[in-house]
């Protein structure tokens, strides 16, 4: 999926409203396991991206989740759908929503998006994969994936990959019980290099 910067008065307004609304929804629920909520601020070549993920449990193993993304270079997305806990350590989800950005040589427009994710975390490994398909885009597919394993107190290492950016090693430092920072030096097939990193908070 390719992006081109376009002018916009304030492309993050709708994302901010969605995040505030999700924070106002009570997350305490009798169902187990308890859902996780996360906010991540990531960066790649001067384009900071804010990602938010909120869940609300509706049954013992079922939750409804809302995901929202906003990037400085005029990209915004919001989607909602069900998530299912295969085990207390493994979760999968499917959502539908809308994104707005400029694809190829077009002006900014709305795109339907269907997205699915899988997440696994236990004492040995943490892994997350997201695959999305966007309508009205000549290159409709997008993926983002990482896998890492702990190797020392508060440190983990593994692999990171993202569509249109590339693949590379990833290292993560948990500087708080519910917060971590990560970085991934990427080397593309063309020989070009890039540095991707972020800070993630869960609650």
ROLUMLO-328530 format. One record per residue (C-alpha): residue number from 1; residue in one letter; x, y, z. Coordinates in steps of 0.02 Angstrom, whole numbers, plus 50000, padded with zeros to 5 digits. Layout:
! residues N
+-----+---------+-------+-------+-------+
! num ! residuo !    px !    py !    pz !
+-----+---------+-------+-------+-------+
! NUM !       a !     X !     Y !     Z !
...
+-----+---------+-------+-------+-------+
***
This chain:
! residues 203
+-----+---------+-------+-------+-------+
! num ! residuo !    px !    py !    pz !
+-----+---------+-------+-------+-------+
!   1 !       x ! 50000 ! 50000 ! 50000 !
!   2 !       x ! 50078 ! 50164 ! 49946 !
!   3 !       x ! 50046 ! 50333 ! 50025 !
!   4 !       x ! 50068 ! 50511 ! 49959 !
!   5 !       x ! 50060 ! 50664 ! 50071 !
!   6 !       x ! 49910 ! 50777 ! 50044 !
!   7 !       x ! 49847 ! 50932 ! 50132 !
!   8 !       x ! 49719 ! 50912 ! 50272 !
!   9 !       x ! 49659 ! 51034 ! 50405 !
!  10 !       x ! 49671 ! 50910 ! 50548 !
!  11 !       x ! 49670 ! 50727 ! 50495 !
!  12 !       x ! 49680 ! 50662 ! 50674 !
!  13 !       x ! 49517 ! 50734 ! 50741 !
!  14 !       x ! 49411 ! 50579 ! 50709 !
!  15 !       x ! 49545 ! 50466 ! 50785 !
!  16 !       x ! 49555 ! 50574 ! 50941 !
!  17 !       x ! 49366 ! 50566 ! 50963 !
!  18 !       x ! 49368 ! 50377 ! 50944 !
!  19 !       x ! 49508 ! 50358 ! 51073 !
!  20 !       x ! 49419 ! 50470 ! 51198 !
!  21 !       x ! 49255 ! 50376 ! 51172 !
!  22 !       x ! 49339 ! 50208 ! 51199 !
!  23 !       x ! 49422 ! 50270 ! 51358 !
!  24 !       x ! 49252 ! 50318 ! 51426 !
!  25 !       x ! 49182 ! 50143 ! 51401 !
!  26 !       x ! 49202 ! 50042 ! 51562 !
!  27 !       x ! 49326 ! 49900 ! 51536 !
!  28 !       x ! 49291 ! 49805 ! 51697 !
!  29 !       x ! 49190 ! 49648 ! 51658 !
!  30 !       x ! 49163 ! 49481 ! 51740 !
!  31 !       x ! 49222 ! 49384 ! 51588 !
!  32 !       x ! 49394 ! 49307 ! 51584 !
!  33 !       x ! 49524 ! 49335 ! 51519 !
!  34 !       x ! 49524 ! 49522 ! 51543 !
!  35 !       x ! 49552 ! 49617 ! 51380 !
!  36 !       x ! 49706 ! 49722 ! 51349 !
!  37 !       x ! 49706 ! 49904 ! 51294 !
!  38 !       x ! 49859 ! 49977 ! 51210 !
!  39 !       x ! 49922 ! 50140 ! 51140 !
!  40 !       x ! 50081 ! 50144 ! 51034 !
!  41 !       x ! 50176 ! 50290 ! 50961 !
!  42 !       x ! 50293 ! 50231 ! 50824 !
!  43 !       x ! 50403 ! 50322 ! 50700 !
!  44 !       x ! 50481 ! 50295 ! 50529 !
!  45 !       x ! 50576 ! 50429 ! 50433 !
!  46 !       x ! 50493 ! 50580 ! 50510 !
!  47 !       x ! 50317 ! 50508 ! 50503 !
!  48 !       x ! 50256 ! 50478 ! 50682 !
!  49 !       x ! 50108 ! 50359 ! 50691 !
!  50 !       x ! 49987 ! 50340 ! 50835 !
!  51 !       x ! 49901 ! 50171 ! 50854 !
!  52 !       x ! 49767 ! 50131 ! 50982 !
!  53 !       x ! 49683 ! 49966 ! 51025 !
!  54 !       x ! 49537 ! 49949 ! 51147 !
!  55 !       x ! 49438 ! 49795 ! 51197 !
!  56 !       x ! 49276 ! 49764 ! 51290 !
!  57 !       x ! 49236 ! 49588 ! 51349 !
!  58 !       x ! 49063 ! 49525 ! 51301 !
!  59 !       x ! 49080 ! 49340 ! 51347 !
!  60 !       x ! 49204 ! 49221 ! 51427 !
!  61 !       x ! 49316 ! 49213 ! 51274 !
!  62 !       x ! 49242 ! 49347 ! 51162 !
!  63 !       x ! 49276 ! 49534 ! 51155 !
!  64 !       x ! 49236 ! 49679 ! 51040 !
!  65 !       x ! 49386 ! 49783 ! 50992 !
!  66 !       x ! 49415 ! 49951 ! 50913 !
!  67 !       x ! 49577 ! 49994 ! 50825 !
!  68 !       x ! 49627 ! 50167 ! 50766 !
!  69 !       x ! 49780 ! 50234 ! 50676 !
!  70 !       x ! 49833 ! 50410 ! 50632 !
!  71 !       x ! 49995 ! 50461 ! 50546 !
!  72 !       x ! 50070 ! 50634 ! 50523 !
!  73 !       x ! 50076 ! 50612 ! 50334 !
!  74 !       x ! 49887 ! 50613 ! 50314 !
!  75 !       x ! 49834 ! 50436 ! 50350 !
!  76 !       x ! 49692 ! 50391 ! 50467 !
!  77 !       x ! 49598 ! 50229 ! 50498 !
!  78 !       x ! 49468 ! 50162 ! 50617 !
!  79 !       x ! 49395 ! 49986 ! 50625 !
!  80 !       x ! 49291 ! 49880 ! 50743 !
!  81 !       x ! 49255 ! 49695 ! 50758 !
!  82 !       x ! 49252 ! 49539 ! 50867 !
!  83 !       x ! 49402 ! 49456 ! 50947 !
!  84 !       x ! 49414 ! 49279 ! 51013 !
!  85 !       x ! 49532 ! 49206 ! 51143 !
!  86 !       x ! 49585 ! 49037 ! 51075 !
!  87 !       x ! 49679 ! 49013 ! 51239 !
!  88 !       x ! 49715 ! 49137 ! 51380 !
!  89 !       x ! 49881 ! 49168 ! 51291 !
!  90 !       x ! 49821 ! 49178 ! 51110 !
!  91 !       x ! 49694 ! 49297 ! 51031 !
!  92 !       x ! 49629 ! 49321 ! 50854 !
!  93 !       x ! 49517 ! 49458 ! 50784 !
!  94 !       x ! 49429 ! 49519 ! 50627 !
!  95 !       x ! 49372 ! 49698 ! 50599 !
!  96 !       x ! 49297 ! 49809 ! 50464 !
!  97 !       x ! 49313 ! 49996 ! 50450 !
!  98 !       x ! 49368 ! 50143 ! 50346 !
!  99 !       x ! 49533 ! 50228 ! 50308 !
! 100 !       x ! 49571 ! 50393 ! 50222 !
! 101 !       x ! 49732 ! 50424 ! 50128 !
! 102 !       x ! 49800 ! 50456 ! 49954 !
! 103 !       x ! 49847 ! 50302 ! 49853 !
! 104 !       x ! 49961 ! 50309 ! 49701 !
! 105 !       x ! 49933 ! 50475 ! 49608 !
! 106 !       x ! 49758 ! 50504 ! 49673 !
! 107 !       x ! 49693 ! 50632 ! 49795 !
! 108 !       x ! 49649 ! 50578 ! 49971 !
! 109 !       x ! 49495 ! 50468 ! 49975 !
! 110 !       x ! 49406 ! 50346 ! 50089 !
! 111 !       x ! 49447 ! 50161 ! 50078 !
! 112 !       x ! 49351 ! 50015 ! 50150 !
! 113 !       x ! 49465 ! 49907 ! 50256 !
! 114 !       x ! 49452 ! 49728 ! 50316 !
! 115 !       x ! 49584 ! 49682 ! 50444 !
! 116 !       x ! 49628 ! 49529 ! 50546 !
! 117 !       x ! 49757 ! 49502 ! 50682 !
! 118 !       x ! 49832 ! 49367 ! 50789 !
! 119 !       x ! 49922 ! 49393 ! 50954 !
! 120 !       x ! 50017 ! 49269 ! 51063 !
! 121 !       x ! 50108 ! 49303 ! 51226 !
! 122 !       x ! 50179 ! 49184 ! 51355 !
! 123 !       x ! 50339 ! 49163 ! 51453 !
! 124 !       x ! 50436 ! 49103 ! 51299 !
! 125 !       x ! 50377 ! 49214 ! 51156 !
! 126 !       x ! 50274 ! 49365 ! 51105 !
! 127 !       x ! 50209 ! 49379 ! 50928 !
! 128 !       x ! 50085 ! 49490 ! 50836 !
! 129 !       x ! 50029 ! 49493 ! 50655 !
! 130 !       x ! 49907 ! 49609 ! 50567 !
! 131 !       x ! 49849 ! 49589 ! 50387 !
! 132 !       x ! 49733 ! 49717 ! 50305 !
! 133 !       x ! 49653 ! 49741 ! 50136 !
! 134 !       x ! 49605 ! 49915 ! 50073 !
! 135 !       x ! 49478 ! 49953 ! 49937 !
! 136 !       x ! 49513 ! 50078 ! 49797 !
! 137 !       x ! 49701 ! 50049 ! 49813 !
! 138 !       x ! 49807 ! 49977 ! 49671 !
! 139 !       x ! 49912 ! 49894 ! 49806 !
! 140 !       x ! 49775 ! 49843 ! 49929 !
! 141 !       x ! 49870 ! 49727 ! 50047 !
! 142 !       x ! 49962 ! 49780 ! 50205 !
! 143 !       x ! 50047 ! 49680 ! 50341 !
! 144 !       x ! 50139 ! 49716 ! 50502 !
! 145 !       x ! 50217 ! 49578 ! 50606 !
! 146 !       x ! 50340 ! 49551 ! 50746 !
! 147 !       x ! 50400 ! 49405 ! 50851 !
! 148 !       x ! 50517 ! 49416 ! 51000 !
! 149 !       x ! 50580 ! 49314 ! 51146 !
! 150 !       x ! 50654 ! 49370 ! 51312 !
! 151 !       x ! 50842 ! 49350 ! 51331 !
! 152 !       x ! 50877 ! 49451 ! 51489 !
! 153 !       x ! 50784 ! 49543 ! 51626 !
! 154 !       x ! 50664 ! 49664 ! 51538 !
! 155 !       x ! 50746 ! 49636 ! 51367 !
! 156 !       x ! 50678 ! 49542 ! 51216 !
! 157 !       x ! 50742 ! 49516 ! 51040 !
! 158 !       x ! 50667 ! 49451 ! 50880 !
! 159 !       x ! 50610 ! 49501 ! 50705 !
! 160 !       x ! 50504 ! 49643 ! 50635 !
! 161 !       x ! 50423 ! 49664 ! 50464 !
! 162 !       x ! 50307 ! 49791 ! 50384 !
! 163 !       x ! 50237 ! 49816 ! 50209 !
! 164 !       x ! 50331 ! 49948 ! 50106 !
! 165 !       x ! 50466 ! 49962 ! 50241 !
! 166 !       x ! 50551 ! 49793 ! 50252 !
! 167 !       x ! 50617 ! 49668 ! 50378 !
! 168 !       x ! 50748 ! 49674 ! 50513 !
! 169 !       x ! 50795 ! 49625 ! 50691 !
! 170 !       x ! 50693 ! 49699 ! 50834 !
! 171 !       x ! 50746 ! 49732 ! 51012 !
! 172 !       x ! 50627 ! 49783 ! 51151 !
! 173 !       x ! 50654 ! 49851 ! 51327 !
! 174 !       x ! 50516 ! 49844 ! 51458 !
! 175 !       x ! 50556 ! 49999 ! 51560 !
! 176 !       x ! 50393 ! 49982 ! 51659 !
! 177 !       x ! 50272 ! 49841 ! 51699 !
! 178 !       x ! 50150 ! 49909 ! 51570 !
! 179 !       x ! 50265 ! 50004 ! 51452 !
! 180 !       x ! 50404 ! 49959 ! 51331 !
! 181 !       x ! 50513 ! 50039 ! 51198 !
! 182 !       x ! 50571 ! 49950 ! 51041 !
! 183 !       x ! 50681 ! 49980 ! 50890 !
! 184 !       x ! 50707 ! 49886 ! 50727 !
! 185 !       x ! 50845 ! 49927 ! 50601 !
! 186 !       x ! 50776 ! 49881 ! 50429 !
! 187 !       x ! 50877 ! 49833 ! 50276 !
! 188 !       x ! 50780 ! 49831 ! 50112 !
! 189 !       x ! 50815 ! 49726 ! 49959 !
! 190 !       x ! 50874 ! 49882 ! 49870 !
! 191 !       x ! 51011 ! 49903 ! 50000 !
! 192 !       x ! 50927 ! 50054 ! 50078 !
! 193 !       x ! 50917 ! 50055 ! 50268 !
! 194 !       x ! 50792 ! 50128 ! 50390 !
! 195 !       x ! 50761 ! 50134 ! 50576 !
! 196 !       x ! 50588 ! 50099 ! 50646 !
! 197 !       x ! 50547 ! 50118 ! 50830 !
! 198 !       x ! 50409 ! 50152 ! 50954 !
! 199 !       x ! 50343 ! 50159 ! 51131 !
! 200 !       x ! 50196 ! 50051 ! 51184 !
! 201 !       x ! 50088 ! 50068 ! 51340 !
! 202 !       x ! 49956 ! 49945 ! 51398 !
! 203 !       x ! 49819 ! 49964 ! 51527 !
+-----+---------+-------+-------+-------+
***
